[in-house]
Amino acid sequence: MADALKIGIAGLGTVGASLVRILQQRSNELAVSCGRAIQITAVSARDRTKDRGVDLSGITWFDDPVEMAEKGDIDVLVELVGGAEGTADKSVRAALARGLHVVTANKALLARHGVELAIMAEEKGLLLNYEAAVAGGIPVIKAMRESLTGNHFSRVYGIMNGTCNYILTRMEKEGLSFEACLKEAQRLGYAEADPTFDIEGNDTAHKLSILTTLAFGSQISADDIYLEGISNISIEDIHAARDLGFRIKLLGVAQRTETGIEQRVHPTMVPLDSVIAQVDGVTNAVALESDILGELLMVGPGAGGNATASAVLGDITDIAKSRPGTQQVPVLGRPAHLLEPYRQAQMRSHEGGYFIRLTVVDRTGVFASIATKMALNNISLESIVQRSEHSAADAPVTIILVTHATMEDAVRKAVAAIKSEGYLVGEPQVIRIERPKTA
Ligand SMILES: NC(=O)c1ccc[n+]([C@@H]2O[C@H](COP(=O)([O-])OP(=O)(O)OC[C@H]3O[C@@H](n4cnc5c(N)ncnc54)[C@H](OP(=O)(O)O)[C@@H]3O)[C@@H](O)[C@H]2O)c1
């Protein structure tokens, strides 16, 4: 049997501790399937005294992951610290500089520095694996990077944040407000104490930026993603969506268009009878649309210690099975120096269906005025309905419009024109509609 693969694990939190447990419990069968043992020779975290429920005896402890990457007796650095900068970034760079393979679950790091790190790895013939960074346990990176080579992708989209999906699911099922569901998610440990990063879509954007590069061969461009979170989704939107045959999901969508690549993260109406609409709770889903394969939807656990460790383990075993001196899988799907500059499509030229909810004063002519503003902007309506939520004679009424495919620019202009008329109560709600290819 070949020499053991020696790994150093930086970060012993939710994912790191699960990984240590699994590697220890399954050491024999992993050695058989990889043809060599996988040995944890070093670990690093902040607090040496913390009980992590795993046996760390005989493993060299480092207070600093960078020092472990520089000096540890390891072949692979497994980075499970997190964060785009600081310790995670420095330790990964130190490992690559020293000629070590790297496995990471860190989407923030890759979204920020992925191309640079890929170049470093490829120049030295090293592997930089990151399956767990997108959609946790779902093997989407391997599918895109290896299994679907040669396909031309047209669109990639998915539910990639379990916290948001949990909140939206609970709002619909229990009829509770966004705030109440967020509190519940925090109590159950599904949402961070500061949930901004999740609910405002940044976490999804990081993951999307990686999928965009794999799909379209362009450089990672996480700062050019159109971003809208779920915090202003109301229970009225959820009910109206359901009445119209839709469900609201926070989607990350990357799409090739005539003017460039669209990357957007926003609450989205998906048809109730589509498979992605059935993806509930903390579960993730990624849909890939390509010319040779057609449509592929992968659904599974997007987070959690074991599910994420499963993806990290797959990355480690790929390294254990790889042979030195052979061609490595390009980190980002094609050699990093051949990635094209990112050509951003303007959000104003996005084309699709729209749901628009307007609360208006109950006055003669308002309905006609709204219909006229839409027509003046060449927006063709699939439906326009008036709902009276309150019984009082002078109470505001809700008007809900669903458009056929139209340009975002036209919708913005029409909504601005409606706002200027002075009959709106509160802010208009605009939610984009996304239809799976086959729906
Ligand atoms: N949790 C998930 O479900 C999930 C899913 C997909 C991807 N990920 C990614 O996996 C990575 C780890 O996530 P996690 O949930 O396991 O995080 P976590 O529970 O917060 O654990 C982070 C670990 O890093 C250690 N650490 C932090 N700063 C450090 C420093 N300066 N020096 C040394 N050690 C340091 C912490 O040490 P102490 O324990 O001593 O404080 C802790 O063990 C992140 O990149 C995350 O985005 C997580």
The ligand as a Gaussian input file, in Angstrom:
#p B3LYP/6-31G(d) Opt

LIG

0 1
 N      -21.521000      24.730000       8.859000
 C      -21.975000      24.392000       7.686000
 O      -23.049000      23.797000       7.559000
 C      -21.191000      24.715000       6.451000
 C      -21.684000      24.333000       5.192000
 C      -20.937000      24.596000       4.036000
 C      -19.737000      25.255000       4.164000
 N      -19.303000      25.652000       5.412000
 C      -18.019000      26.368000       5.465000
 O      -17.117000      25.590000       6.242000
 C      -16.228000      26.454000       6.935000
 C      -16.296000      26.140000       8.436000
 O      -17.618000      26.336000       8.864000
 P      -18.107000      25.869000      10.332000
 O      -19.587000      26.005000      10.319000
 O      -17.491000      24.578000      10.696000
 O      -17.491000      27.031000      11.222000
 P      -17.357000      27.100000      12.810000
 O      -18.227000      26.083000      13.453000
 O      -17.499000      28.518000      13.185000
 O      -15.839000      26.636000      13.048000
 C      -14.753000      27.451000      12.710000
 C      -13.501000      26.830000      13.295000
 O      -12.398000      27.644000      12.920000
 C      -11.620000      27.911000      14.072000
 N      -11.014000      29.231000      13.897000
 C      -11.616000      30.409000      13.648000
 N      -10.699000      31.405000      13.573000
 C       -9.515000      30.835000      13.796000
 C       -8.194000      31.320000      13.878000
 N       -7.921000      32.618000      13.691000
 N       -7.188000      30.455000      14.142000
 C       -7.453000      29.137000      14.331000
 N       -8.678000      28.604000      14.270000
 C       -9.699000      29.445000      14.018000
 C      -12.557000      27.879000      15.250000
 O      -11.812000      27.584000      16.399000
 P      -12.501000      27.412000      17.866000
 O      -13.406000      26.212000      17.737000
 O      -11.372000      27.152000      18.782000
 O      -13.248000      28.677000      18.108000
 C      -13.513000      26.748000      14.810000
 O      -13.000000      25.505000      15.237000
 C      -16.657000      27.884000       6.565000
 O      -15.898000      28.324000       5.467000
 C      -18.101000      27.706000       6.152000
 O      -18.535000      28.699000       5.245000
 C      -19.991000      25.398000       6.533000

